[in-house]
């Protein structure tokens, strides 16, 4: 990863920060995946029904309610892959943005 950043004119500290940020994201995603092995996500989501309904109808958290109603990702069969791909893309875009500002 350091080689990929080598020609961008970053300081050694900036390169280490970028590499560490990506590594932490990937490590966290892997740890989450390992922690969920054997857990049926559909059953878990069903068990959260009453809590989710209270959030959606309660009016206290309108932004969260909107996300809960409109988000497609949590119900997709490839939700873990989507989340990892999109999350990593956000992390890398943020690093690229930061590099352009340097």
C-alpha positions in Angstrom: 0.0 0.0 0.0 2.9 2.3 0.7 4.2 1.8 -2.8 0.8 2.8 -4.2 1.1 6.1 -2.4 4.8 6.6 -3.1 4.5 8.9 -6.2 1.9 11.3 -4.7 4.3 13.5 -2.8 3.0 12.6 0.6 5.1 12.8 3.7 6.0 9.5 5.4 3.5 10.3 8.2 0.7 11.0 5.7 1.4 7.7 3.9 1.3 5.8 7.2 -2.0 7.5 8.2 -3.6 6.6 4.8 -2.4 3.0 5.0 -3.4 2.6 8.6 -6.9 4.1 7.9 -7.5 1.6 5.1 -6.1 -1.3 7.2 -8.4 -0.3 10.2 -11.4 -0.3 7.9 -10.6 -3.7 6.5 -9.7 -5.2 9.9 -12.9 -3.9 11.3 -15.0 -5.3 8.5 -13.3 -8.7 8.8 -13.8 -8.7 12.6 -17.4 -7.9 12.2 -17.9 -10.6 9.6 -16.2 -13.2 11.9 -18.3 -12.1 14.9 -21.5 -12.6 12.8 -20.7 -16.1 11.6 -23.5 -18.4 12.5 -25.9 -15.4 13.1 -28.9 -15.3 10.8 -29.2 -11.7 9.9 -32.8 -12.0 8.6 -33.8 -13.6 12.0 -32.0 -10.8 13.9 -33.7 -8.1 11.8 -37.1 -9.7 12.3 -36.5 -9.8 16.1 -35.8 -6.1 16.0 -39.3 -5.4 14.5 -41.0 -3.8 17.5 -38.0 -1.6 18.3 -37.7 -0.6 14.6 -41.5 0.2 14.5 -41.1 2.4 17.6 -38.3 4.3 16.0 -40.1 4.8 12.7 -43.5 5.9 14.2 -42.2 7.7 17.3 -41.2 10.9 15.5 -38.1 11.5 17.7 -35.6 10.4 15.1 -36.9 11.4 11.7 -33.6 11.0 9.8 -33.0 7.5 11.2 -36.7 6.6 10.5 -36.2 7.6 6.9 -33.1 5.5 6.6 -34.8 2.6 8.2 -37.7 2.8 5.7 -35.9 3.7 2.5 -32.5 1.9 2.8 -32.3 -1.1 0.4 -28.9 -2.3 1.6 -29.9 -4.0 4.8 -32.4 -6.2 3.0 -30.1 -7.1 0.1 -28.7 -10.6 -0.1 -25.3 -9.2 -0.8 -25.5 -6.6 2.1 -22.1 -7.5 3.6 -20.3 -7.2 0.2 -22.2 -4.0 -0.6 -21.3 -2.4 2.7 -17.7 -3.4 2.5 -17.3 -2.2 -1.1 -19.1 1.1 -0.6 -17.4 1.8 2.8 -14.0 1.1 1.4 -14.8 3.4 -1.6 -15.8 6.2 0.9 -12.5 5.7 2.8 -10.4 5.7 -0.3 -12.3 8.7 -1.8 -11.7 10.6 1.5 -8.0 9.8 1.4 -7.8 10.9 -2.2 -9.6 14.1 -1.4 -7.2 14.8 1.4 -4.3 14.2 -0.8 -5.6 16.6 -3.4 -5.9 19.3 -0.7 -2.3 18.8 0.4 
